[in-house]
Amino acid sequence: MSLIVNCPTCGATVEWAEKNAARPFCSERCKLIDLGAWASESYRVATDEDVSAAETSSASISTRSSD
């Protein structure tokens, strides 16, 4: 029995098997679209600095709204 997953790019169902060289993607095209998104920095991995900056900006917004 094979594992069935959804393609991260288009959402199509994909069989997770060795015969699918693009796994977890449904095709080479979806694989390259995802690679392009990483290369253009559309995706980012959050760092501690990103989290603290978001907390600081939301804190300053809530401080202003309570005035």
TIMI-2910 file (N, C-alpha, C, CB; in pm, 1 decimal, decimal comma, always signed):
<rs>
+----------+----------+----------+----------+----------+----------+----------+----------+----------+----------+----------+----------+------+
!      n_x !      n_y !      n_z !     ca_x !     ca_y !     ca_z !      c_x !      c_y !      c_z !     cb_x !     cb_y !     cb_z ! resn !
+----------+----------+----------+----------+----------+----------+----------+----------+----------+----------+----------+----------+------+
!    +84,2 !   -118,2 !     +0,0 !     +0,0 !     +0,0 !     +0,0 !    +89,1 !   +125,2 !     +0,0 !    -96,0 !     -0,5 !   +122,8 !  Met !
!    +61,2 !   +214,9 !    -89,7 !   +142,1 !   +335,5 !   -104,8 !    +82,3 !   +452,3 !    -27,6 !   +155,9 !   +372,0 !   -252,2 !  Ser !
!   +168,4 !   +542,2 !    +11,7 !   +126,2 !   +663,3 !    +79,5 !    +81,9 !   +763,9 !    -26,0 !   +240,3 !   +721,2 !   +168,6 !  Leu !
!    -31,3 !   +827,8 !     -3,6 !    -82,4 !   +930,3 !    -93,6 !    -68,9 !  +1065,2 !    -22,8 !   -231,8 !   +901,6 !   -134,7 !  Ile !
!     -4,7 !  +1161,0 !    -89,6 !    +14,7 !  +1294,8 !    -35,1 !    -36,8 !  +1397,1 !   -134,8 !   +163,9 !  +1320,6 !     -2,0 !  Val !
!    -49,5 !  +1521,5 !    -91,5 !    -88,8 !  +1629,5 !   -181,5 !    +35,4 !  +1704,6 !   -227,3 !   -188,7 !  +1725,9 !   -112,4 !  Asn !
!    +37,4 !  +1741,0 !   -353,8 !   +147,5 !  +1819,5 !   -409,0 !   +149,2 !  +1954,3 !   -337,5 !   +133,2 !  +1837,6 !   -564,6 !  Cys !
!   +263,9 !  +1996,0 !   -282,9 !   +271,0 !  +2123,8 !   -211,8 !   +243,7 !  +2244,9 !   -300,6 !   +406,2 !  +2138,6 !   -148,8 !  Pro !
!   +260,8 !  +2231,4 !   -430,4 !   +241,6 !  +2343,9 !   -521,2 !    +98,4 !  +2355,7 !   -570,0 !   +333,9 !  +2330,9 !   -639,1 !  Thr !
!    +43,2 !  +2247,3 !   -623,1 !    -89,9 !  +2255,7 !   -685,1 !   -198,8 !  +2181,4 !   -609,0 !    -83,6 !  +2202,4 !   -824,5 !  Cys !
!   -160,8 !  +2096,5 !   -514,3 !   -258,7 !  +2025,4 !   -433,9 !   -307,1 !  +1893,8 !   -493,2 !   -374,4 !  +2112,6 !   -411,1 !  Gly !
!   -255,6 !  +1854,3 !   -608,6 !   -295,9 !  +1727,0 !   -669,4 !   -250,7 !  +1611,1 !   -581,2 !   -236,6 !  +1712,6 !   -812,5 !  Ala !
!   -325,9 !  +1502,0 !   -585,2 !   -285,2 !  +1384,8 !   -508,2 !   -169,9 !  +1315,4 !   -580,2 !   -404,8 !  +1286,9 !   -487,9 !  Thr !
!    -74,2 !  +1270,9 !   -499,8 !    +48,3 !  +1211,3 !   -552,8 !    +78,4 !  +1084,2 !   -475,2 !   +167,8 !  +1310,8 !   -544,7 !  Val !
!   +115,1 !   +980,3 !   -547,2 !   +158,3 !   +857,5 !   -482,2 !   +305,3 !   +872,6 !   -444,9 !   +135,7 !   +733,2 !   -574,4 !  Glu !
!   +337,1 !   +853,6 !   -316,4 !   +474,9 !   +862,9 !   -269,1 !   +540,4 !   +728,5 !   -299,4 !   +482,4 !   +898,5 !   -114,5 !  Trp !
!   +605,2 !   +721,0 !   -415,0 !   +667,9 !   +596,5 !   -458,2 !   +797,8 !   +629,6 !   -530,9 !   +572,2 !   +514,0 !   -549,9 !  Ala !
!   +887,3 !   +532,5 !   -536,1 !  +1016,0 !   +555,1 !   -601,9 !  +1000,6 !   +586,8 !   -749,6 !  +1104,7 !   +434,2 !   -585,2 !  Glu !
!   +891,2 !   +540,7 !   -811,4 !   +871,5 !   +568,0 !   -954,5 !   +841,6 !   +716,1 !   -980,0 !   +757,0 !   +481,3 !  -1009,8 !  Lys !
!   +802,1 !   +789,9 !   -875,2 !   +776,0 !   +933,2 !   -888,0 !   +901,8 !  +1009,2 !   -844,7 !   +651,3 !   +976,2 !   -802,1 !  Asn !
!   +984,1 !  +1044,9 !   -941,7 !  +1111,1 !  +1112,3 !   -912,0 !  +1091,0 !  +1254,1 !   -859,7 !  +1198,1 !  +1116,1 !  -1036,0 !  Ala !
!   +974,3 !  +1313,4 !   -880,2 !   +948,0 !  +1451,1 !   -836,4 !   +886,3 !  +1458,1 !   -697,7 !   +857,1 !  +1520,0 !   -934,9 !  Ala !
!   +867,2 !  +1344,2 !   -633,0 !   +796,4 !  +1345,4 !   -504,5 !   +859,1 !  +1442,4 !   -406,0 !   +794,3 !  +1206,1 !   -444,4 !  Arg !
!   +786,8 !  +1513,5 !   -327,9 !   +643,4 !  +1506,7 !   -302,0 !   +559,0 !  +1584,6 !   -402,7 !   +615,3 !  +1557,6 !   -164,2 !  Pro !
!   +620,4 !  +1634,1 !   -508,4 !   +547,4 !  +1709,9 !   -609,7 !   +487,0 !  +1614,5 !   -711,4 !   +639,8 !  +1812,0 !   -679,6 !  Phe !
!   +385,3 !  +1662,6 !   -783,5 !   +320,0 !  +1577,5 !   -882,8 !   +397,7 !  +1572,9 !  -1014,0 !   +178,5 !  +1626,6 !   -908,5 !  Cys !
!   +482,0 !  +1673,5 !  -1038,1 !   +555,0 !  +1680,4 !  -1164,6 !   +682,1 !  +1762,3 !  -1147,2 !   +466,6 !  +1741,2 !  -1275,6 !  Ser !
!   +767,3 !  +1754,2 !  -1247,0 !   +889,4 !  +1834,4 !  -1248,0 !   +854,4 !  +1982,8 !  -1252,2 !   +978,9 !  +1796,5 !  -1368,2 !  Glu !
!   +745,9 !  +2016,6 !  -1321,1 !   +702,0 !  +2156,4 !  -1330,4 !   +671,0 !  +2213,6 !  -1192,3 !   +578,3 !  +2167,8 !  -1421,1 !  Arg !
!   +591,5 !  +2141,0 !  -1112,3 !   +558,2 !  +2188,1 !   -976,8 !   +682,9 !  +2195,7 !   -889,6 !   +453,9 !  +2095,4 !   -911,2 !  Cys !
!   +773,9 !  +2104,0 !   -909,0 !   +900,0 !  +2104,2 !   -834,2 !   +979,5 !  +2231,7 !   -865,3 !   +984,3 !  +1977,9 !   -868,3 !  Lys !
!   +985,4 !  +2269,8 !   -994,2 !  +1059,3 !  +2389,6 !  -1034,3 !   +989,5 !  +2517,9 !   -991,3 !  +1079,1 !  +2390,5 !  -1184,4 !  Leu !
!   +856,6 !  +2517,6 !   -989,3 !   +782,5 !  +2634,8 !   -939,6 !   +818,1 !  +2659,3 !   -794,0 !   +628,7 !  +2614,9 !   -955,2 !  Ile !
!   +822,2 !  +2552,9 !   -714,6 !   +856,6 !  +2564,6 !   -573,0 !  +1001,4 !  +2611,9 !   -556,2 !   +835,7 !  +2429,6 !   -501,2 !  Asp !
!  +1091,8 !  +2557,7 !   -635,2 !  +1232,2 !  +2599,5 !   -629,0 !  +1244,9 !  +2747,9 !   -663,4 !  +1318,9 !  +2514,4 !   -725,2 !  Leu !
!  +1170,3 !  +2792,6 !   -763,4 !  +1172,2 !  +2933,4 !   -801,5 !  +1121,3 !  +3023,8 !   -690,4 !  +1089,5 !  +2954,5 !   -925,9 !  Gly !
!  +1020,5 !  +2978,4 !   -617,7 !   +967,5 !  +3056,9 !   -506,2 !  +1072,0 !  +3072,0 !   -395,9 !   +840,1 !  +2991,4 !   -450,0 !  Ala !
!  +1146,9 !  +2965,8 !   -368,4 !  +1254,6 !  +2975,0 !   -269,4 !  +1364,3 !  +3066,6 !   -320,0 !  +1312,0 !  +2835,7 !   -237,4 !  Trp !
!  +1400,2 !  +3055,5 !   -448,9 !  +1509,0 !  +3135,6 !   -504,9 !  +1475,2 !  +3284,6 !   -505,8 !  +1540,8 !  +3088,9 !   -646,4 !  Ala !
!  +1347,8 !  +3317,6 !   -525,7 !  +1307,5 !  +3458,9 !   -526,9 !  +1271,7 !  +3509,9 !   -387,6 !  +1188,8 !  +3478,7 !   -620,2 !  Ser !
!  +1295,7 !  +3426,3 !   -288,1 !  +1269,3 !  +3457,7 !   -147,6 !  +1121,8 !  +3483,0 !   -117,7 !  +1349,3 !  +3578,0 !   -107,2 !  Glu !
!  +1033,3 !  +3417,1 !   -194,3 !   +890,6 !  +3422,6 !   -162,8 !   +861,8 !  +3345,4 !    -34,3 !   +806,8 !  +3365,9 !   -279,7 !  Ser !
!   +940,5 !  +3242,7 !     -8,9 !   +930,1 !  +3166,0 !   +115,1 !  +1045,5 !  +3209,0 !   +203,8 !   +932,5 !  +3010,5 !    +88,7 !  Tyr !
!  +1019,8 !  +3215,6 !   +331,5 !  +1125,8 !  +3248,4 !   +427,1 !  +1109,3 !  +3163,1 !   +550,8 !  +1123,8 !  +3398,8 !   +464,1 !  Arg !
!  +1220,4 !  +3128,2 !   +609,8 !  +1220,8 !  +3056,4 !   +736,1 !  +1233,8 !  +3160,7 !   +845,6 !  +1336,6 !  +2949,8 !   +742,9 !  Val !
!  +1139,8 !  +3160,9 !   +938,6 !  +1140,8 !  +3260,0 !  +1047,0 !  +1261,3 !  +3237,2 !  +1137,5 !  +1009,5 !  +3253,1 !  +1129,4 !  Ala !
!  +1321,3 !  +3346,4 !  +1179,0 !  +1432,5 !  +3340,8 !  +1274,7 !  +1386,1 !  +3407,2 !  +1403,7 !  +1561,9 !  +3411,2 !  +1217,8 !  Thr !
!  +1466,9 !  +3399,1 !  +1506,9 !  +1433,1 !  +3464,3 !  +1633,3 !  +1419,1 !  +3615,0 !  +1613,3 !  +1540,0 !  +3434,1 !  +1740,2 !  Asp !
!  +1500,8 !  +3672,3 !  +1526,3 !  +1493,0 !  +3816,3 !  +1498,5 !  +1358,9 !  +3852,6 !  +1435,6 !  +1607,9 !  +3859,5 !  +1406,0 !  Glu !
!  +1309,4 !  +3767,9 !  +1341,7 !  +1180,4 !  +3793,0 !  +1278,1 !  +1067,5 !  +3791,4 !  +1381,0 !  +1153,8 !  +3688,8 !  +1168,6 !  Asp !
!  +1072,6 !  +3696,0 !  +1471,4 !   +968,7 !  +3682,1 !  +1572,7 !   +971,3 !  +3801,0 !  +1668,7 !   +986,2 !  +3550,3 !  +1650,0 !  Val !
!  +1089,7 !  +3839,7 !  +1715,5 !  +1097,9 !  +3951,2 !  +1809,6 !  +1059,4 !  +4082,9 !  +1742,0 !  +1239,3 !  +3961,1 !  +1868,4 !  Ser !
!  +1090,9 !  +4099,6 !  +1614,4 !  +1051,3 !  +4220,7 !  +1542,0 !   +899,2 !  +4227,0 !  +1528,2 !  +1118,3 !  +4225,2 !  +1402,4 !  Ala !
!   +836,8 !  +4114,0 !  +1503,0 !   +690,7 !  +4109,3 !  +1491,7 !   +625,7 !  +4139,0 !  +1626,3 !   +644,5 !  +3971,7 !  +1439,6 !  Ala !
!   +683,0 !  +4086,1 !  +1733,8 !   +629,2 !  +4112,4 !  +1867,1 !   +644,0 !  +4260,5 !  +1902,6 !   +700,1 !  +4024,7 !  +1972,5 !  Glu !
!   +756,1 !  +4320,1 !  +1866,6 !   +781,2 !  +4460,9 !  +1895,8 !   +682,6 !  +4549,0 !  +1820,1 !   +925,9 !  +4498,9 !  +1859,5 !  Thr !
!   +661,1 !  +4520,4 !  +1692,6 !   +569,5 !  +4603,3 !  +1614,4 !   +425,7 !  +4585,7 !  +1661,5 !   +580,4 !  +4569,2 !  +1465,7 !  Ser !
!   +384,6 !  +4465,2 !  +1700,1 !   +247,9 !  +4447,1 !  +1749,4 !   +231,4 !  +4510,7 !  +1886,9 !   +212,1 !  +4297,6 !  +1755,4 !  Ser !
!   +338,0 !  +4512,5 !  +1967,2 !   +331,8 !  +4576,7 !  +2098,7 !   +317,6 !  +4727,4 !  +2083,1 !   +457,2 !  +4543,1 !  +2182,1 !  Ala !
!   +388,7 !  +4786,4 !  +1986,2 !   +378,4 !  +4930,7 !  +1967,2 !   +241,5 !  +4967,9 !  +1911,2 !   +489,6 !  +4980,8 !  +1873,7 !  Ser !
!   +182,9 !  +4882,0 !  +1832,2 !    +47,9 !  +4907,4 !  +1779,6 !    -53,7 !  +4902,4 !  +1893,3 !    +10,9 !  +4804,0 !  +1669,1 !  Ile !
!    -42,1 !  +4801,5 !  +1980,7 !   -137,7 !  +4790,6 !  +2091,1 !   -118,9 !  +4904,4 !  +2190,8 !   -122,5 !  +4655,2 !  +2162,2 !  Ser !
!     +3,7 !  +4952,9 !  +2207,8 !    +29,1 !  +5065,9 !  +2297,8 !    -36,9 !  +5192,2 !  +2242,9 !   +181,7 !  +5088,2 !  +2316,4 !  Thr !
!    -27,6 !  +5213,7 !  +2111,9 !    -88,0 !  +5331,8 !  +2051,0 !   -239,3 !  +5326,9 !  +2058,7 !    -44,1 !  +5345,0 !  +1906,3 !  Arg !
!   -297,9 !  +5209,2 !  +2042,2 !   -443,0 !  +5200,6 !  +2041,2 !   -503,3 !  +5218,5 !  +2180,2 !   -486,0 !  +5068,0 !  +1983,5 !  Ser !
!   -422,4 !  +5199,0 !  +2287,4 !   -475,3 !  +5215,8 !  +2422,5 !   -466,1 !  +5359,9 !  +2471,8 !   -401,8 !  +5125,0 !  +2517,8 !  Ser !
!   -404,3 !  +5448,3 !  +2394,4 !   -391,0 !  +5587,4 !  +2433,6 !   -522,4 !  +5661,4 !  +2424,9 !   -288,4 !  +5655,7 !  +2348,4 !  Asp !
+----------+----------+----------+----------+----------+----------+----------+----------+----------+----------+----------+----------+------+
</rs>
